Amino acid sequence: QVQLVESGGGLVQAGGSLRLSCAASRSIFSSDTMGWYRQAPGNQRELVAGITSGGTTNYADSVKGRFTISRDNAKNTVYLQMNSLKPEDTAVYYCNLRNYRLGVRYDYWGQGTPVTVSS
């Protein structure tokens, strides 16, 4: 089991920046893939960015060039730097840790941190 705690959300004007943090309750293993998801009211949860143990990243097209995901394994923490924020980025942002054991996928989620971007 692992607990994930997000922080860093808040209210920001369009064009502004925020940095989200996700602290894990245990060491982030090399087998863990970390990601940030978001869910806006009335929408499904969607992947924003992901990062593998090797540092390979992927981003949703809507955030490419504006958001950066990074991980600090020594601090058991994953970050999401969000720049040039737009009102459509408004959502609750969730941290995810995913790993596989014996072919079974396990997903762990944080409680979410709200981000509101005003126009």
N, CA, C and O of each residue as an XYZ file, in Angstrom:
476
protein
N       0.828     -1.189      0.000
C       0.000      0.000      0.000
C       0.867      1.244      0.000
O       1.991      1.238      0.501
N       0.330      2.298     -0.564
C       1.040      3.572     -0.563
C       0.004      4.683     -0.497
O      -1.041      4.609     -1.142
N       0.293      5.686      0.268
C      -0.562      6.865      0.332
C       0.097      7.995     -0.429
O       1.312      8.184     -0.373
N      -0.725      8.739     -1.138
C      -0.256      9.866     -1.930
C      -0.956     11.128     -1.440
O      -2.175     11.143     -1.269
N      -0.191     12.171     -1.219
C      -0.761     13.424     -0.737
C      -0.343     14.544     -1.676
O       0.841     14.848     -1.816
N      -1.344     15.159     -2.323
C      -1.073     16.267     -3.234
C      -1.141     17.598     -2.491
O      -1.814     17.733     -1.469
N      -0.435     18.557     -3.030
C      -0.506     19.925     -2.522
C      -0.129     20.878     -3.641
O       0.417     20.480     -4.670
N      -0.436     22.150     -3.413
C      -0.020     23.167     -4.372
C      -1.114     23.743     -5.230
O      -0.879     24.693     -5.978
N      -2.308     23.188     -5.139
C      -3.405     23.742     -5.920
C      -3.867     25.076     -5.374
O      -3.451     25.507     -4.299
N      -4.737     25.723     -6.135
C      -5.251     27.011     -5.689
C      -5.878     27.784     -6.812
O      -6.179     27.242     -7.875
N      -6.071     29.060     -6.564
C      -6.677     29.970     -7.528
C      -5.582     30.822     -8.169
O      -4.744     31.400     -7.477
N      -5.602     30.890     -9.483
C      -4.594     31.661    -10.207
C      -5.252     32.300    -11.419
O      -6.216     31.763    -11.965
N      -4.738     33.428    -11.831
C      -5.249     34.074    -13.031
C      -4.684     33.407    -14.280
O      -3.619     32.791    -14.256
N      -5.424     33.547    -15.357
C      -4.956     33.018    -16.631
C      -3.580     33.588    -16.961
O      -3.320     34.779    -16.785
N      -2.708     32.704    -17.445
C      -1.338     33.099    -17.732
C      -0.380     32.857    -16.583
O       0.837     32.938    -16.752
N      -0.923     32.563    -15.426
C      -0.100     32.336    -14.252
C       0.447     30.923    -14.174
O       0.271     30.116    -15.087
N       1.119     30.640    -13.057
C       1.771     29.346    -12.859
C       1.447     28.781    -11.483
O       1.182     29.510    -10.527
N       1.477     27.459    -11.421
C       1.370     26.736    -10.167
C       2.274     25.516    -10.240
O       2.544     24.992    -11.320
N       2.736     25.071     -9.081
C       3.480     23.815     -9.034
C       2.791     22.891     -8.039
O       2.646     23.203     -6.857
N       2.379     21.757     -8.556
C       1.760     20.736     -7.718
C       2.817     19.750     -7.241
O       3.766     19.434     -7.958
N       2.633     19.275     -6.021
C       3.525     18.267     -5.468
C       2.715     17.054     -5.028
O       1.563     17.176     -4.612
N       3.323     15.909     -5.124
C       2.688     14.666     -4.687
C       3.722     13.887     -3.880
O       4.725     13.417     -4.418
N       3.462     13.761     -2.598
C       4.379     13.047     -1.710
C       3.853     11.645     -1.457
O       2.695     11.461     -1.081
N       4.708     10.665     -1.665
C       4.341      9.269     -1.441
C       4.798      8.826     -0.053
O       5.795      9.317      0.477
N       4.048      7.890      0.521
C       4.339      7.444      1.882
C       5.462      6.417      1.952
O       5.896      6.031      3.037
N       5.919      5.987      0.809
C       7.052      5.058      0.758
C       7.959      5.459     -0.397
O       7.630      6.344     -1.188
N       9.067      4.816     -0.477
C       9.982      5.079     -1.585
C       9.320      4.762     -2.918
O       8.564      3.799     -3.052
N       9.624      5.589     -3.883
C       9.126      5.335     -5.239
C      10.071      4.344     -5.892
O      11.253      4.626     -6.089
N       9.541      3.199     -6.217
C      10.360      2.136     -6.761
C      10.588      2.326     -8.257
O       9.883      3.079     -8.930
N      11.576      1.631     -8.737
C      11.866      1.724    -10.168
C      10.730      1.140    -10.998
O      10.607      1.447    -12.184
N       9.915      0.315    -10.397
C       8.790     -0.282    -11.120
C       7.547      0.607    -11.110
O       6.550      0.290    -11.758
N       7.606      1.707    -10.382
C       6.446      2.596    -10.291
C       6.449      3.618    -11.415
O       7.467      4.247    -11.705
N       5.290      3.769    -12.039
C       5.071      4.862    -12.969
C       4.191      5.880    -12.265
O       3.189      5.523    -11.644
N       4.564      7.137    -12.362
C       3.825      8.201    -11.702
C       3.113      9.051    -12.739
O       3.575      9.202    -13.870
N       1.984      9.601    -12.331
C       1.253     10.445    -13.271
C       0.367     11.443    -12.564
O       0.051     11.304    -11.382
N      -0.023     12.445    -13.313
C      -1.008     13.417    -12.876
C      -2.224     13.321    -13.794
O      -2.106     13.302    -15.019
N      -3.373     13.264    -13.175
C      -4.643     13.251    -13.889
C      -5.460     14.449    -13.427
O      -5.167     15.057    -12.397
N      -6.471     14.773    -14.187
C      -7.367     15.832    -13.747
C      -8.800     15.496    -14.140
O      -9.058     14.755    -15.088
N      -9.716     16.071    -13.375
C     -11.127     15.858    -13.646
C     -11.875     17.159    -13.411
O     -11.912     17.689    -12.300
N     -12.462     17.653    -14.477
C     -13.290     18.851    -14.401
C     -14.748     18.423    -14.194
O     -15.112     17.301    -14.546
N     -15.573     19.285    -13.637
C     -16.978     18.934    -13.401
C     -17.661     18.461    -14.684
O     -17.590     19.118    -15.722
N     -18.313     17.324    -14.591
C     -19.032     16.783    -15.730
C     -18.166     16.038    -16.727
O     -18.668     15.507    -17.718
N     -16.864     15.997    -16.468
C     -15.942     15.325    -17.383
C     -15.347     14.083    -16.743
O     -15.368     13.914    -15.524
N     -14.815     13.220    -17.598
C     -14.108     12.059    -17.098
C     -12.695     12.462    -16.671
O     -12.149     13.470    -17.120
N     -12.133     11.648    -15.801
C     -10.754     11.886    -15.398
C      -9.841     11.609    -16.594
O      -9.998     10.608    -17.292
N      -8.897     12.502    -16.813
C      -8.004     12.361    -17.956
C      -6.553     12.479    -17.531
O      -6.218     13.164    -16.564
N      -5.694     11.787    -18.286
C      -4.268     11.866    -18.030
C      -3.742     13.217    -18.475
O      -4.021     13.674    -19.583
N      -2.980     13.848    -17.599
C      -2.320     15.108    -17.930
C      -0.863     14.862    -18.301
O      -0.382     15.347    -19.325
N      -0.167     14.105    -17.460
C       1.245     13.835    -17.702
C       1.655     12.593    -16.930
O       1.107     12.294    -15.868
N       2.628     11.875    -17.481
C       3.141     10.692    -16.814
C       4.652     10.652    -16.916
O       5.250     11.263    -17.802
N       5.265      9.912    -15.983
C       6.721      9.779    -15.992
C       7.087      8.396    -15.487
O       6.572      7.929    -14.471
N       7.990      7.748    -16.218
C       8.437      6.421    -15.823
C       9.637      6.535    -14.880
O      10.148      7.624    -14.621
N      10.061      5.396    -14.385
C      11.216      5.373    -13.501
C      12.473      5.854    -14.222
O      13.381      6.409    -13.603
N      12.514      5.638    -15.517
C      13.670      6.062    -16.291
C      13.617      7.517    -16.701
O      14.550      8.033    -17.317
N      12.524      8.178    -16.360
C      12.416      9.597    -16.687
C      11.709      9.897    -17.991
O      11.621     11.058    -18.391
N      11.211      8.889    -18.654
C      10.459      9.129    -19.887
C       9.112      9.755    -19.544
O       8.392      9.279    -18.667
N       8.790     10.826    -20.249
C       7.559     11.555    -19.950
C       6.595     11.524    -21.130
O       6.991     11.343    -22.281
N       5.341     11.703    -20.812
C       4.327     11.873    -21.851
C       3.297     12.868    -21.353
O       3.046     12.972    -20.152
N       2.710     13.591    -22.274
C       1.793     14.660    -21.925
C       0.548     14.625    -22.814
O       0.591     14.196    -23.967
N      -0.546     15.085    -22.244
C      -1.728     15.315    -23.056
C      -1.429     16.447    -24.030
O      -0.695     17.380    -23.702
N      -1.994     16.360    -25.215
C      -1.732     17.387    -26.226
C      -2.091     18.781    -25.712
O      -1.443     19.765    -26.069
N      -3.107     18.858    -24.889
C      -3.594     20.152    -24.422
C      -2.625     20.870    -23.485
O      -2.763     22.072    -23.259
N      -1.653     20.151    -22.940
C      -0.732     20.773    -21.985
C       0.714     20.764    -22.473
O       1.589     21.314    -21.804
N       0.974     20.163    -23.600
C       2.349     20.103    -24.112
C       2.919     21.503    -24.271
O       2.269     22.406    -24.798
N       4.135     21.656    -23.807
C       4.797     22.958    -23.902
C       4.474     23.894    -22.759
O       5.103     24.942    -22.616
N       3.492     23.524    -21.937
C       3.111     24.391    -20.807
C       3.350     23.703    -19.457
O       3.705     24.362    -18.479
N       3.158     22.394    -19.404
C       3.307     21.652    -18.155
C       4.564     20.787    -18.213
O       4.964     20.320    -19.279
N       5.173     20.583    -17.055
C       6.344     19.717    -16.952
C       6.207     18.831    -15.727
O       5.994     19.314    -14.615
N       6.332     17.531    -15.942
C       6.300     16.581    -14.838
C       7.723     16.176    -14.500
O       8.558     16.015    -15.391
N       7.997     16.013    -13.223
C       9.321     15.581    -12.787
C       9.162     14.759    -11.509
O       8.135     14.822    -10.833
N      10.181     14.002    -11.202
C      10.146     13.192     -9.993
C      11.467     13.276     -9.263
O      12.531     13.329     -9.881
N      11.395     13.288     -7.952
C      12.576     13.274     -7.101
C      12.460     12.022     -6.242
O      11.802     12.031     -5.201
N      13.097     10.956     -6.681
C      12.964      9.687     -5.971
C      13.513      9.764     -4.554
O      13.021      9.075     -3.660
N      14.515     10.583     -4.344
C      15.106     10.710     -3.007
C      14.112     11.301     -2.010
O      14.180     11.032     -0.811
N      13.187     12.112     -2.528
C      12.186     12.737     -1.672
C      10.823     12.068     -1.803
O       9.844     12.520     -1.210
N      10.763     10.992     -2.580
C       9.489     10.284     -2.788
C       8.406     11.234     -3.288
O       7.250     11.139     -2.875
N       8.778     12.135     -4.165
C       7.862     13.198     -4.577
C       7.864     13.363     -6.094
O       8.894     13.246     -6.757
N       6.676     13.637     -6.612
C       6.497     13.955     -8.022
C       5.910     15.352     -8.116
O       5.090     15.753     -7.289
N       6.334     16.081     -9.124
C       5.898     17.459     -9.283
C       5.214     17.652    -10.643
O       5.468     16.923    -11.601
N       4.353     18.645    -10.685
C       3.786     19.088    -11.957
C       3.883     20.608    -11.999
O       3.146     21.311    -11.309
N       4.793     21.093    -12.808
C       4.935     22.527    -13.006
C       3.983     22.953    -14.112
O       4.064     22.456    -15.235
N       3.092     23.865    -13.796
C       2.079     24.300    -14.755
C       2.267     25.782    -15.045
O       2.121     26.625    -14.160
N       2.587     26.084    -16.278
C       2.796     27.470    -16.722
C       1.736     27.844    -17.747
O       1.061     26.986    -18.316
N       1.609     29.136    -17.965
C       0.657     29.656    -18.960
C      -0.716     29.022    -18.788
O      -1.324     28.549    -19.748
N      -1.183     29.023    -17.573
C      -2.450     28.357    -17.268
C      -3.616     29.037    -17.965
O      -3.638     30.253    -18.150
N      -4.591     28.208    -18.349
C      -5.782     28.665    -19.048
C      -7.014     28.292    -18.222
O      -6.962     27.368    -17.412
N      -8.105     28.998    -18.423
C      -9.333     28.638    -17.683
C      -9.740     27.177    -17.885
O     -10.303     26.559    -16.981
N      -9.461     26.630    -19.052
C      -9.833     25.235    -19.301
C      -8.956     24.244    -18.545
O      -9.219     23.042    -18.585
N      -7.927     24.717    -17.860
C      -7.127     23.852    -16.999
C      -7.773     23.671    -15.627
O      -7.293     22.888    -14.808
N      -8.853     24.392    -15.384
C      -9.540     24.287    -14.110
C     -10.068     22.875    -13.903
O     -10.806     22.352    -14.738
N      -9.689     22.258    -12.788
C     -10.067     20.878    -12.495
C      -9.503     20.494    -11.126
O      -8.736     21.239    -10.515
N      -9.902     19.320    -10.670
C      -9.226     18.713     -9.530
C      -8.116     17.832    -10.091
O      -8.362     17.000    -10.964
N      -6.924     18.009     -9.604
C      -5.759     17.281    -10.087
C      -5.418     16.166     -9.102
O      -5.332     16.379     -7.893
N      -5.229     14.979     -9.659
C      -4.959     13.792     -8.859
C      -3.600     13.208     -9.222
O      -3.224     13.131    -10.391
N      -2.891     12.807     -8.206
C      -1.633     12.091     -8.391
C      -1.927     10.591     -8.462
O      -2.804     10.079     -7.765
N      -1.191      9.918     -9.301
C      -1.373      8.475     -9.480
C      -0.033      7.755     -9.432
O       0.958      8.215    -10.000
N      -0.022      6.648     -8.760
C       1.124      5.733     -8.775
C       0.619      4.403     -9.313
O      -0.378      3.869     -8.828
N       1.299      3.877    -10.302
C       0.875      2.634    -10.937
C       2.044      1.661    -10.971
O       3.171      2.024    -11.307
N       1.746      0.418    -10.615
C       2.726     -0.631    -10.815
C       2.024     -1.937    -11.128
O       0.805     -2.060    -11.006
N       2.809     -2.888    -11.526
C       2.296     -4.190    -11.905
C       2.976     -5.256    -11.058
O       4.194     -5.253    -10.879
N       2.177     -6.147    -10.553
C       2.714     -7.279     -9.805
C       2.035     -8.538    -10.314
O       0.810     -8.661    -10.307
N       2.860     -9.456    -10.748
C       2.353    -10.721    -11.308
C       1.312    -10.458    -12.395
O       0.306    -11.160    -12.494
N       1.569     -9.453    -13.192
C       0.697     -9.160    -14.314
C      -0.559     -8.394    -13.976
O      -1.363     -8.104    -14.862
N      -0.746     -8.057    -12.707
C      -1.933     -7.319    -12.286
C      -1.548     -5.862    -12.074
O      -0.545     -5.556    -11.429
N      -2.363     -4.965    -12.629
C      -2.103     -3.539    -12.488
C      -2.703     -3.016    -11.201
O      -3.845     -3.321    -10.859
N      -1.921     -2.227    -10.495
C      -2.374     -1.593     -9.267
C      -2.281     -0.088     -9.449
O      -1.262      0.432     -9.904
N      -3.346      0.605     -9.092
C      -3.393      2.068     -9.154
C      -3.672      2.626     -7.761
O      -4.566      2.165     -7.051
N      -2.891      3.620     -7.400
C      -3.086      4.321     -6.138
C      -3.302      5.797     -6.450
O      -2.650      6.368     -7.324
N      -4.242      6.407     -5.705
C      -4.627      7.785     -5.991
C      -4.513      8.650     -4.744
O      -4.730      8.190     -3.623
N      -4.170      9.901     -4.965
C      -4.257     10.872     -3.906
C      -5.670     11.396     -3.782
O      -6.563     10.985     -4.524
N      -5.872     12.310     -2.838
C      -7.215     12.841     -2.584
C      -7.584     13.959     -3.547
O      -8.743     14.369     -3.616
N      -6.614     14.441     -4.278
C      -6.868     15.497     -5.251
C      -6.621     16.876     -4.686
O      -6.821     17.123     -3.497
N      -6.183     17.770     -5.551
C      -5.999     19.164     -5.182
C      -6.647     20.032     -6.257
O      -6.353     19.855     -7.439
N      -7.523     20.966     -5.876
C      -8.239     21.747     -6.878
C      -7.388     22.877     -7.441
O      -6.637     23.541     -6.727
N      -7.531     23.067     -8.727
C      -6.893     24.177     -9.428
C      -7.982     24.967    -10.144
O      -8.762     24.407    -10.915
N      -8.029     26.253     -9.888
C      -8.999     27.124    -10.535
C      -8.249     28.243    -11.240
O      -7.471     28.972    -10.624
N      -8.492     28.368    -12.527
C      -7.845     29.414    -13.323
C      -8.918     30.398    -13.757
O      -9.853     30.039    -14.474
N      -8.778     31.620    -13.323
C      -9.767     32.652    -13.653
C      -9.336     33.395    -14.916
O      -8.148     33.573    -15.185
N     -10.326     33.816    -15.669
C     -10.032     34.526    -16.925
C      -9.916     36.022    -16.713
O      -9.672     36.764    -17.665
